[in-house]
């Protein structure tokens, strides 16, 4: 998959009395020219409605849904592959709450990879790509939503910086 060429975002703390944003929206332009959209909020009231991830492309589409992105709602590719039906059946799971099972499984996988001296599910270099993109999106929000490249020099975003009170500063 081609990388992110640029992105822009806006964030807000409009419902929760917290020091960080509770709502975010972002638009991505990929190196291929494709577009991507991201939206997130932690303030759906009175209860959480859903969590979902949709990937829509010229050769197929996947929609993951459920309260913890725990169900395959749609899985269709052209051409269809023999393993597609098995994926649809095996990848959905019941979960006890919105956190699903992943929050317990992932740390156990990290420990397993360290103790067995094997590669993890996500290695540092791959994980860093996400941190670079997220940091750039915070910079875009701090600049009023202007598009920025992932390697942008951080000038306005206060992500990870300390306020004069000693607590992490909110993103406005």
TIRONU-995283 format. One record per residue (C-alpha): residue in one letter; x, y, z. Coordinates in steps of 0.1 Angstrom, whole numbers, padded with zeros to 4 digits, always signed. Layout:
aXYZ;...
REM end
This chain:
x+0000+0000+0000;x+0014+0034-0009;x+0023+0058+0019;x+0005+0089+0031;x+0017+0119+0010;x-0001+0145+0032;x-0030+0149+0056;x-0050+0175+0074;x-0070+0174+0105;x-0091+0192+0130;x-0097+0182+0167;x-0119+0195+0195;x-0126+0190+0231;x-0163+0200+0230;x-0181+0176+0253;x-0157+0162+0279;x-0140+0183+0306;x-0106+0168+0299;x-0072+0181+0288;x-0071+0163+0255;x-0093+0162+0224;x-0125+0141+0224;x-0133+0144+0187;x-0110+0143+0156;x-0114+0142+0118;x-0087+0138+0092;x-0084+0136+0054;x-0054+0118+0038;x-0040+0120+0003;x-0019+0089-0005;x+0012+0088-0028;x-0010+0070-0053;x-0035+0098-0053;x-0061+0079-0033;x-0080+0096-0005;x-0086+0083+0030;x-0109+0097+0057;x-0106+0092+0095;x-0131+0103+0121;x-0132+0094+0158;x-0150+0105+0190;x-0152+0094+0226;x-0183+0114+0233;x-0212+0095+0218;x-0239+0098+0244;x-0257+0083+0262;x-0240+0050+0251;x-0214+0041+0225;x-0230+0033+0192;x-0203+0014+0173;x-0167+0012+0161;x-0160+0006+0125;x-0132+0005+0099;x-0141+0006+0062;x-0116+0000+0034;x-0131+0006+0000;x-0110+0000-0031;x-0112-0007-0068;x-0108-0045-0063;x-0127-0050-0032;x-0142-0037+0001;x-0140-0046+0037;x-0161-0032+0065;x-0153-0042+0101;x-0179-0033+0127;x-0194-0042+0160;x-0188-0025+0194;x-0151-0033+0193;x-0145-0037+0156;x-0150-0073+0163;x-0172-0084+0133;x-0167-0086+0096;x-0198-0068+0083;x-0187-0069+0046;x-0159-0088+0028;x-0160-0088-0010;x-0132-0089-0035;x-0129-0093-0073;x-0118-0119-0079;x-0131-0139-0049;x-0106-0162-0033;x-0112-0197-0018;x-0102-0185+0017;x-0126-0156+0017;x-0155-0176+0032;x-0132-0189+0060;x-0120-0154+0068;x-0156-0141+0070;x-0165-0170+0094;x-0134-0171+0116;x-0125-0134+0121;x-0157-0123+0138;x-0160-0128+0176;x-0183-0120+0205;x-0167-0096+0230;x-0178-0087+0266;x-0173-0050+0262;x-0161-0022+0238;x-0125-0030+0245;x-0129-0065+0230;x-0101-0091+0237;x-0073-0073+0219;x-0061-0053+0248;x-0051-0085+0266;x-0039-0104+0236;x-0015-0078+0223;x+0007-0074+0254;x+0008-0112+0257;x+0020-0113+0221;x+0047-0087+0228;x+0060-0107+0258;x+0060-0139+0237;x+0080-0123+0209;x+0106-0109+0234;x+0110-0142+0253;x+0112-0163+0221;x+0135-0137+0204;x+0111-0136+0174;x+0096-0107+0154;x+0065-0092+0169;x+0032-0085+0152;x+0043-0049+0147;x+0080-0040+0147;x+0093-0007+0157;x+0100+0007+0123;x+0064+0000+0111;x+0049+0013+0143;x+0070+0045+0140;x+0053+0052+0106;x+0020+0056+0125;x+0035+0078+0151;x+0049+0101+0124;x+0015+0104+0107;x-0004+0110+0139;x+0021+0137+0150;x+0017+0154+0116;x-0020+0154+0120;x-0017+0171+0154;x+0005+0197+0137;x-0021+0202+0110;x-0048+0207+0136;x-0025+0232+0155;x-0021+0251+0122;x-0058+0254+0116;x-0063+0222+0095;x-0038+0230+0067;x-0025+0200+0048;x+0010+0188+0060;x+0034+0161+0049;x+0041+0133+0074;x+0077+0145+0079;x+0066+0181+0087;x+0087+0200+0113;x+0066+0203+0144;x+0062+0239+0153;x+0028+0245+0168;x+0014+0212+0180;x+0019+0207+0218;x+0017+0170+0217;x+0039+0155+0244;x+0050+0189+0256;x+0045+0200+0292;x+0024+0230+0302;x+0036+0254+0329;x+0014+0235+0354;x+0034+0204+0347;x+0006+0185+0330;x+0005+0175+0294;x-0010+0204+0273;x-0043+0199+0255;x-0046+0203+0218;x-0068+0232+0210;
REM end
